[in-house]
Amino acid sequence: MSMPAINLGRMPAVARSLVFGRSLRNLAALTAGCLMLGAALAEPATAEPFEGCPSNDIRARFEEFGRTGKMPPDMGAWLSNPKAQYIEPWKAFDNVYYVGICWVSAWAIRTSDGVVLIDTLHEPHVDQLIANLRRVGVDLAEIKYVLMTHGHFDHVGGAAKLKPLLPNAKFVMTQTGWNEAIEAAKKSEATPRPWSMIAQDVVAKGGDMIRVGDNSFGVEETPGHTHGTASYTYDVKDGAKTYRAITVGGLGLNAIENSKQVEEYIASIDKIAEQVKRPTNPVTVHLTTHPFSNGLTELREKVLARKAGEPNPLVDPKGLLEQLAYLRKGAEERLDAERKAGR
């Protein structure tokens, strides 16, 4: 499916938060949906567009946004409505909890020596993140690291509120990710929804391994979505079995500046695919940054309903490779277009 006629490379920074989708169709729709996201979040509250958090319905509304170029007011209000965004926190694996909201993920990984949090959500949803953490038994003082995927507000906008509440936590991002987040927050001061970013803390680079208790968190630099995007790998436990999981930081083909960035994007996809295909300790689980991108909300029901001894439906290397293949195809098409345009 072709992309909507939108100048993605000139998209406002506050709107650049596309997720790692299941198909090109979802990818195109979500890209269009991010175009005016910052402005949409400032819309006044109206009737709720969804009951619950249905992935297909949410994707369909983003497709509508892609066709019309206009965010429906009820959708914009829904994105920033804490009551509408609420979903129950839940256990994905024995050591992993989903503590995010309907449209943006946050993951808490428990180790033998504290907890690691991936991403921070954004206001007005940070209080819900804190409540979710406590509900699954996480004391804020237990959190040792906050691993942030990239500098877009929906993934790091909660850092400023969280930092003084997490006395033992170090906040981690790539150097470019820090630069992007700090710059984006500064630019947001002139928008209807300004947000703040914490000062730079820990800088990570590709190949780093952050060890916390009995788990190790690998840092993968996966530029393309942004220049500073990082993905993280870690162990997830299911009974007697242990699997390697990845949280892909964001691989949307928005905010593309030139063909070189698309080439980096393709290299990032290939890097992740290699980890899925490797014979030893392969990545077999994708814990996404946006749950509606791959039907995570519905998978949650299957995870919670499964009987003892049944496989965890989140262990799906084939599905992850299919996602990567779709994204690579779209990137190849975009690379051809950028080269023809002389960029």
C-alpha positions as a LaTeX table, in Angstrom:
\begin{tabular}{lrrr}
\hline
Residue & $x$ (\AA) & $y$ (\AA) & $z$ (\AA) \\
\hline
Met1 & 0.00 & 0.00 & 0.00 \\
Ser2 & 1.38 & 3.42 & $-0.89$ \\
Met3 & 2.12 & 6.02 & 1.76 \\
Pro4 & $-0.26$ & 8.99 & 2.13 \\
Ala5 & 0.77 & 12.16 & 0.33 \\
Ile6 & 2.44 & 13.74 & 3.33 \\
Asn7 & 5.88 & 15.33 & 3.53 \\
Leu8 & 7.16 & 13.02 & 6.26 \\
Gly9 & 10.64 & 14.46 & 6.22 \\
Arg10 & 9.31 & 17.85 & 7.32 \\
Met11 & 7.09 & 16.57 & 10.12 \\
Pro12 & 7.10 & 18.66 & 13.34 \\
Ala13 & 9.37 & 17.19 & 16.02 \\
Val14 & 6.59 & 16.88 & 18.58 \\
Ala15 & 4.68 & 14.58 & 16.21 \\
Arg16 & 7.52 & 12.19 & 15.39 \\
Ser17 & 6.50 & 9.19 & 17.41 \\
Leu18 & 5.63 & 6.41 & 15.02 \\
Val19 & 5.65 & 2.85 & 16.26 \\
Phe20 & 6.96 & $-0.45$ & 15.03 \\
Gly21 & 3.82 & $-1.69$ & 13.18 \\
Arg22 & 2.77 & $-5.12$ & 12.00 \\
Ser23 & 2.28 & $-4.19$ & 8.35 \\
Leu24 & 2.91 & $-1.46$ & 5.82 \\
Arg25 & $-0.75$ & $-0.57$ & 6.05 \\
Asn26 & $-0.47$ & 0.04 & 9.76 \\
Leu27 & 2.81 & 1.85 & 9.24 \\
Ala28 & 1.31 & 4.25 & 6.69 \\
Ala29 & $-1.70$ & 4.93 & 8.86 \\
Leu30 & 0.34 & 5.55 & 11.98 \\
Thr31 & 2.75 & 7.81 & 10.14 \\
Ala32 & $-0.15$ & 9.98 & 9.01 \\
Gly33 & $-1.59$ & 9.85 & 12.50 \\
Cys34 & 1.54 & 11.43 & 13.96 \\
Leu35 & 1.48 & 14.44 & 11.63 \\
Met36 & $-0.55$ & 16.70 & 13.89 \\
Leu37 & $-0.35$ & 14.72 & 17.10 \\
Gly38 & 1.05 & 17.51 & 19.21 \\
Ala39 & $-1.80$ & 19.83 & 18.31 \\
Ala40 & $-4.35$ & 17.04 & 18.69 \\
Leu41 & $-3.33$ & 16.38 & 22.27 \\
Ala42 & $-4.43$ & 19.92 & 23.10 \\
Glu43 & $-7.99$ & 19.33 & 21.87 \\
Pro44 & $-10.75$ & 19.79 & 24.48 \\
Ala45 & $-12.35$ & 16.64 & 25.80 \\
Thr46 & $-15.30$ & 15.24 & 23.87 \\
Ala47 & $-17.16$ & 11.94 & 23.78 \\
Glu48 & $-14.84$ & 8.94 & 23.90 \\
Pro49 & $-14.17$ & 7.29 & 20.51 \\
Phe50 & $-13.42$ & 3.84 & 21.94 \\
Glu51 & $-14.66$ & 1.51 & 24.60 \\
Gly52 & $-11.70$ & $-0.26$ & 26.09 \\
Cys53 & $-8.50$ & $-0.38$ & 24.07 \\
Pro54 & $-9.25$ & $-2.23$ & 20.79 \\
Ser55 & $-6.17$ & $-2.38$ & 18.57 \\
Asn56 & $-8.00$ & $-2.75$ & 15.25 \\
Asp57 & $-10.38$ & 0.13 & 15.95 \\
Ile58 & $-7.54$ & 2.41 & 16.99 \\
Arg59 & $-5.58$ & 1.57 & 13.86 \\
Ala60 & $-8.69$ & 2.20 & 11.75 \\
Arg61 & $-9.05$ & 5.69 & 13.19 \\
Phe62 & $-5.43$ & 6.45 & 12.43 \\
Glu63 & $-6.12$ & 5.29 & 8.88 \\
Glu64 & $-8.98$ & 7.79 & 8.76 \\
Phe65 & $-6.54$ & 10.45 & 9.90 \\
Gly66 & $-4.22$ & 9.36 & 7.10 \\
Arg67 & $-6.94$ & 9.71 & 4.46 \\
Thr68 & $-8.21$ & 13.10 & 5.59 \\
Gly69 & $-5.09$ & 14.69 & 7.05 \\
Lys70 & $-7.20$ & 15.82 & 10.03 \\
Met71 & $-7.19$ & 14.38 & 13.50 \\
Pro72 & $-10.80$ & 13.76 & 14.63 \\
Pro73 & $-11.32$ & 15.92 & 17.75 \\
Asp74 & $-12.53$ & 12.96 & 19.80 \\
Met75 & $-9.37$ & 11.02 & 18.91 \\
Gly76 & $-7.13$ & 13.90 & 19.92 \\
Ala77 & $-8.93$ & 14.23 & 23.24 \\
Trp78 & $-8.72$ & 10.46 & 23.79 \\
Leu79 & $-4.94$ & 10.48 & 23.48 \\
Ser80 & $-4.58$ & 12.81 & 26.45 \\
Asn81 & $-7.48$ & 11.59 & 28.59 \\
Pro82 & $-6.16$ & 9.61 & 31.58 \\
Lys83 & $-9.48$ & 7.89 & 32.23 \\
Ala84 & $-9.87$ & 6.80 & 28.60 \\
Gln85 & $-6.23$ & 5.67 & 28.37 \\
Tyr86 & $-6.34$ & 3.49 & 31.46 \\
Ile87 & $-5.75$ & $-0.23$ & 31.12 \\
Glu88 & $-4.99$ & $-2.70$ & 33.88 \\
Pro89 & $-1.30$ & $-3.38$ & 34.43 \\
Trp90 & $-0.54$ & $-7.02$ & 33.75 \\
Lys91 & 2.13 & $-9.70$ & 33.95 \\
Ala92 & 3.58 & $-10.56$ & 30.53 \\
Phe93 & 6.24 & $-12.91$ & 31.91 \\
Asp94 & 7.21 & $-14.01$ & 35.40 \\
Asn95 & 9.61 & $-11.06$ & 35.65 \\
Val96 & 7.96 & $-8.54$ & 33.29 \\
Tyr97 & 4.96 & $-6.28$ & 33.79 \\
Tyr98 & 3.14 & $-3.97$ & 31.40 \\
Val99 & 2.68 & $-0.69$ & 33.28 \\
Gly100 & 1.79 & 1.62 & 30.40 \\
Ile101 & $-1.45$ & 3.02 & 29.08 \\
Cys102 & $-3.56$ & 2.17 & 26.06 \\
Trp103 & $-1.55$ & 3.92 & 23.37 \\
Val104 & 1.98 & 4.01 & 24.81 \\
Ser105 & 3.91 & 1.24 & 26.51 \\
Ala106 & 6.06 & 1.18 & 29.61 \\
Trp107 & 7.65 & $-2.05$ & 30.82 \\
Ala108 & 8.92 & $-3.00$ & 34.29 \\
Ile109 & 11.46 & $-5.82$ & 34.44 \\
Arg110 & 12.20 & $-7.25$ & 37.86 \\
Thr111 & 15.68 & $-8.64$ & 38.55 \\
Ser112 & 17.31 & $-10.16$ & 41.61 \\
Asp113 & 18.70 & $-6.71$ & 42.42 \\
Gly114 & 15.99 & $-4.22$ & 41.61 \\
Val115 & 13.75 & $-3.16$ & 38.74 \\
Val116 & 14.44 & $-1.73$ & 35.29 \\
Leu117 & 11.82 & 0.51 & 33.67 \\
Ile118 & 11.63 & 1.01 & 29.90 \\
Asp119 & 10.25 & 4.43 & 28.86 \\
Thr120 & 8.39 & 6.99 & 30.95 \\
Leu121 & 5.08 & 7.76 & 29.20 \\
His122 & 4.16 & 11.46 & 29.14 \\
Glu123 & 1.87 & 13.86 & 30.92 \\
Pro124 & $-0.93$ & 13.65 & 31.88 \\
His125 & $-0.29$ & 9.91 & 32.30 \\
Val126 & 2.71 & 9.77 & 34.63 \\
Asp127 & 0.60 & 9.44 & 37.78 \\
Gln128 & $-0.99$ & 6.37 & 36.21 \\
Leu129 & 2.44 & 4.90 & 35.49 \\
Ile130 & 3.40 & 5.41 & 39.15 \\
Ala131 & 0.14 & 3.82 & 40.31 \\
Asn132 & 0.65 & 0.89 & 37.93 \\
Leu133 & 4.16 & 0.27 & 39.24 \\
Arg134 & 2.93 & 0.17 & 42.81 \\
Arg135 & 0.00 & $-2.04$ & 41.86 \\
Val136 & 2.32 & $-4.73$ & 40.48 \\
Gly137 & 4.43 & $-4.56$ & 43.62 \\
Val138 & 7.23 & $-2.23$ & 42.55 \\
Asp139 & 8.52 & 0.19 & 45.17 \\
Leu140 & 9.84 & 3.28 & 43.40 \\
Ala141 & 13.08 & 3.00 & 45.37 \\
Glu142 & 13.67 & $-0.41$ & 43.75 \\
Ile143 & 14.04 & 1.05 & 40.26 \\
Lys144 & 17.73 & 1.06 & 39.32 \\
Tyr145 & 17.58 & 2.12 & 35.66 \\
Val146 & 15.15 & 3.85 & 33.34 \\
Leu147 & 16.04 & 2.85 & 29.79 \\
Met148 & 14.62 & 5.37 & 27.33 \\
Thr149 & 14.23 & 4.40 & 23.70 \\
His150 & 14.35 & 7.80 & 21.97 \\
Gly151 & 13.73 & 11.50 & 22.43 \\
His152 & 10.06 & 11.82 & 21.48 \\
Phe153 & 7.78 & 13.25 & 24.15 \\
Asp154 & 5.49 & 10.24 & 24.47 \\
His155 & 8.44 & 8.06 & 25.53 \\
Val156 & 10.52 & 10.48 & 27.63 \\
Gly157 & 8.06 & 13.22 & 28.56 \\
Gly158 & 7.51 & 11.67 & 32.00 \\
Ala159 & 11.19 & 11.72 & 32.98 \\
Ala160 & 11.03 & 15.16 & 34.61 \\
Lys161 & 8.29 & 14.06 & 37.00 \\
Leu162 & 9.74 & 10.62 & 37.66 \\
Lys163 & 13.35 & 11.56 & 38.37 \\
Pro164 & 12.84 & 13.10 & 41.85 \\
Leu165 & 10.59 & 10.16 & 42.78 \\
Leu166 & 13.15 & 7.48 & 41.85 \\
Pro167 & 16.04 & 8.07 & 44.27 \\
Asn168 & 18.14 & 5.13 & 43.09 \\
Ala169 & 17.49 & 5.25 & 39.34 \\
Lys170 & 19.83 & 6.20 & 36.53 \\
Phe171 & 18.22 & 7.44 & 33.32 \\
Val172 & 19.78 & 6.06 & 30.13 \\
Met173 & 19.74 & 7.05 & 26.46 \\
Thr174 & 22.18 & 7.36 & 23.58 \\
Gln175 & 24.04 & 10.66 & 23.26 \\
Thr176 & 22.07 & 11.58 & 20.17 \\
Gly177 & 18.87 & 10.54 & 21.93 \\
Trp178 & 19.63 & 12.91 & 24.80 \\
Asn179 & 20.37 & 15.71 & 22.36 \\
Glu180 & 17.11 & 15.10 & 20.48 \\
Ala181 & 15.01 & 14.96 & 23.65 \\
Ile182 & 16.47 & 18.11 & 25.15 \\
Glu183 & 16.09 & 19.98 & 21.86 \\
Ala184 & 12.50 & 18.75 & 21.36 \\
Ala185 & 11.50 & 19.82 & 24.87 \\
Lys186 & 13.00 & 23.26 & 24.30 \\
Lys187 & 11.13 & 23.67 & 21.02 \\
Ser188 & 7.89 & 22.56 & 22.69 \\
Glu189 & 7.90 & 25.73 & 24.80 \\
Ala190 & 6.29 & 27.55 & 21.87 \\
Thr191 & 3.56 & 24.93 & 21.37 \\
Pro192 & 0.17 & 24.37 & 23.09 \\
Arg193 & 1.68 & 21.43 & 25.02 \\
Pro194 & 5.13 & 22.31 & 26.37 \\
Trp195 & 7.06 & 19.63 & 28.20 \\
Ser196 & 10.33 & 19.46 & 30.12 \\
Met197 & 13.29 & 17.13 & 29.84 \\
Ile198 & 15.77 & 16.21 & 32.54 \\
Ala199 & 19.45 & 17.01 & 32.22 \\
Gln200 & 21.60 & 14.37 & 30.58 \\
Asp201 & 22.32 & 11.39 & 32.82 \\
Val202 & 23.84 & 8.11 & 31.61 \\
Val203 & 24.94 & 7.87 & 27.98 \\
Ala204 & 24.78 & 4.42 & 26.40 \\
Lys205 & 26.14 & 3.22 & 23.09 \\
Gly206 & 25.59 & 0.19 & 20.92 \\
Gly207 & 27.16 & $-2.95$ & 22.34 \\
Asp208 & 26.89 & $-1.82$ & 25.95 \\
Met209 & 25.57 & $-4.36$ & 28.42 \\
Ile210 & 23.86 & $-3.08$ & 31.55 \\
Arg211 & 23.84 & $-5.79$ & 34.19 \\
Val212 & 21.28 & $-5.65$ & 36.96 \\
Gly213 & 21.13 & $-8.63$ & 39.28 \\
Asp214 & 20.42 & $-11.79$ & 37.30 \\
Asn215 & 19.58 & $-10.00$ & 34.05 \\
Ser216 & 21.54 & $-8.20$ & 31.37 \\
Phe217 & 20.20 & $-5.41$ & 29.20 \\
Gly218 & 21.84 & $-5.08$ & 25.82 \\
Val219 & 21.92 & $-1.70$ & 24.11 \\
Glu220 & 21.38 & $-1.69$ & 20.36 \\
Glu221 & 21.65 & 1.56 & 18.44 \\
Thr222 & 18.89 & 1.36 & 15.83 \\
Pro223 & 18.78 & 4.74 & 14.06 \\
Gly224 & 16.14 & 5.47 & 11.46 \\
His225 & 13.06 & 6.41 & 13.43 \\
Thr226 & 15.29 & 9.07 & 14.94 \\
His227 & 19.05 & 9.35 & 14.72 \\
Gly228 & 19.33 & 8.53 & 18.41 \\
Thr229 & 16.90 & 5.63 & 18.70 \\
Ala230 & 17.99 & 2.69 & 20.85 \\
Ser231 & 16.47 & $-0.75$ & 21.30 \\
Tyr232 & 17.03 & $-2.94$ & 24.34 \\
Thr233 & 17.33 & $-6.70$ & 24.73 \\
Tyr234 & 16.86 & $-8.60$ & 27.98 \\
Asp235 & 15.81 & $-11.93$ & 29.44 \\
Val236 & 12.19 & $-12.77$ & 30.16 \\
Lys237 & 11.23 & $-15.77$ & 32.26 \\
Asp238 & 8.27 & $-18.09$ & 31.83 \\
Gly239 & 8.31 & $-20.94$ & 34.32 \\
Ala240 & 11.50 & $-22.90$ & 33.80 \\
Lys241 & 12.14 & $-21.27$ & 30.42 \\
Thr242 & 14.05 & $-18.09$ & 29.64 \\
Tyr243 & 13.71 & $-16.15$ & 26.38 \\
Arg244 & 15.52 & $-13.13$ & 24.97 \\
Ala245 & 13.20 & $-10.20$ & 24.36 \\
Ile246 & 13.61 & $-6.90$ & 22.56 \\
Thr247 & 11.87 & $-3.57$ & 22.90 \\
Val248 & 12.38 & $-1.90$ & 19.53 \\
Gly249 & 12.79 & 1.81 & 20.12 \\
Gly250 & 10.79 & 2.87 & 17.09 \\
Leu251 & 11.26 & 2.14 & 13.41 \\
Gly252 & 8.75 & 4.40 & 11.71 \\
Leu253 & 9.69 & 5.94 & 8.35 \\
Asn254 & 8.84 & 9.44 & 9.47 \\
Ala255 & 11.28 & 12.28 & 10.11 \\
Ile256 & 13.43 & 10.99 & 7.26 \\
Glu257 & 15.91 & 13.61 & 6.07 \\
Asn258 & 17.76 & 11.84 & 3.27 \\
Ser259 & 18.73 & 8.51 & 1.73 \\
Lys260 & 21.56 & 8.03 & 4.22 \\
Gln261 & 19.08 & 7.94 & 7.08 \\
Val262 & 16.98 & 5.35 & 5.25 \\
Glu263 & 20.10 & 3.26 & 4.71 \\
Glu264 & 20.72 & 3.41 & 8.47 \\
Tyr265 & 17.11 & 2.40 & 9.01 \\
Ile266 & 17.52 & $-0.68$ & 6.81 \\
Ala267 & 20.73 & $-1.57$ & 8.61 \\
Ser268 & 18.84 & $-1.36$ & 11.92 \\
Ile269 & 16.16 & $-3.74$ & 10.67 \\
Asp270 & 18.80 & $-6.17$ & 9.46 \\
Lys271 & 20.61 & $-5.97$ & 12.80 \\
Ile272 & 17.46 & $-6.97$ & 14.67 \\
Ala273 & 16.67 & $-9.74$ & 12.18 \\
Glu274 & 20.14 & $-11.20$ & 12.72 \\
Gln275 & 19.44 & $-11.43$ & 16.43 \\
Val276 & 16.17 & $-13.25$ & 15.78 \\
Lys277 & 17.87 & $-15.72$ & 13.44 \\
Arg278 & 21.03 & $-16.39$ & 15.41 \\
Pro279 & 21.43 & $-20.00$ & 16.59 \\
Thr280 & 22.41 & $-19.15$ & 20.16 \\
Asn281 & 20.14 & $-17.18$ & 22.50 \\
Pro282 & 17.99 & $-15.70$ & 19.72 \\
Val283 & 15.52 & $-12.87$ & 20.26 \\
Thr284 & 12.06 & $-14.45$ & 20.19 \\
Val285 & 9.89 & $-11.87$ & 21.97 \\
His286 & 8.98 & $-8.32$ & 20.91 \\
Leu287 & 7.60 & $-6.17$ & 23.73 \\
Thr288 & 6.45 & $-3.20$ & 21.70 \\
Thr289 & 6.53 & 0.52 & 22.51 \\
His290 & 2.91 & 1.00 & 21.31 \\
Pro291 & 0.52 & $-1.87$ & 22.11 \\
Phe292 & $-2.01$ & $-1.29$ & 19.32 \\
Ser293 & 0.75 & $-1.62$ & 16.70 \\
Asn294 & 0.79 & $-5.42$ & 16.96 \\
Gly295 & $-2.38$ & $-6.27$ & 18.86 \\
Leu296 & $-0.68$ & $-6.48$ & 22.26 \\
Thr297 & $-3.88$ & $-5.57$ & 24.10 \\
Glu298 & $-5.64$ & $-8.60$ & 22.67 \\
Leu299 & $-2.60$ & $-10.82$ & 23.23 \\
Arg300 & $-2.77$ & $-9.78$ & 26.86 \\
Glu301 & $-6.07$ & $-11.62$ & 27.20 \\
Lys302 & $-4.52$ & $-14.78$ & 25.75 \\
Val303 & $-1.54$ & $-14.53$ & 28.06 \\
Leu304 & $-3.70$ & $-14.16$ & 31.15 \\
Ala305 & $-6.14$ & $-16.90$ & 30.09 \\
Arg306 & $-3.60$ & $-19.60$ & 29.20 \\
Lys307 & $-3.41$ & $-22.73$ & 31.29 \\
Ala308 & $-0.37$ & $-24.13$ & 33.04 \\
Gly309 & 2.08 & $-25.61$ & 30.56 \\
Glu310 & 0.68 & $-23.77$ & 27.54 \\
Pro311 & 3.16 & $-21.65$ & 25.55 \\
Asn312 & 3.28 & $-17.91$ & 26.06 \\
Pro313 & 1.77 & $-16.31$ & 22.93 \\
Leu314 & 4.25 & $-13.43$ & 23.22 \\
Val315 & 7.04 & $-15.80$ & 22.20 \\
Asp316 & 6.74 & $-15.35$ & 18.44 \\
Pro317 & 9.98 & $-15.15$ & 16.43 \\
Lys318 & 8.15 & $-15.85$ & 13.17 \\
Gly319 & 5.82 & $-12.91$ & 13.72 \\
Leu320 & 8.74 & $-10.64$ & 14.53 \\
Leu321 & 10.54 & $-11.62$ & 11.33 \\
Glu322 & 7.37 & $-10.94$ & 9.34 \\
Gln323 & 7.17 & $-7.46$ & 10.85 \\
Leu324 & 10.80 & $-6.82$ & 9.95 \\
Ala325 & 10.25 & $-8.01$ & 6.38 \\
Tyr326 & 7.29 & $-5.65$ & 5.90 \\
Leu327 & 9.25 & $-2.73$ & 7.28 \\
Arg328 & 12.28 & $-3.48$ & 5.15 \\
Lys329 & 10.18 & $-3.53$ & 2.01 \\
Gly330 & 8.72 & $-0.15$ & 2.86 \\
Ala331 & 12.19 & 1.20 & 3.59 \\
Glu332 & 13.50 & 0.03 & 0.22 \\
Glu333 & 10.66 & 1.89 & $-1.51$ \\
Arg334 & 11.40 & 5.00 & 0.54 \\
Leu335 & 15.13 & 4.72 & $-0.22$ \\
Asp336 & 14.38 & 4.65 & $-3.96$ \\
Ala337 & 12.19 & 7.76 & $-3.62$ \\
Glu338 & 14.84 & 9.65 & $-1.64$ \\
Arg339 & 17.54 & 8.81 & $-4.16$ \\
Lys340 & 15.36 & 9.88 & $-7.08$ \\
Ala341 & 14.73 & 13.17 & $-5.28$ \\
Gly342 & 18.46 & 13.69 & $-4.95$ \\
Arg343 & 18.47 & 13.54 & $-1.17$ \\
\hline
\end{tabular}
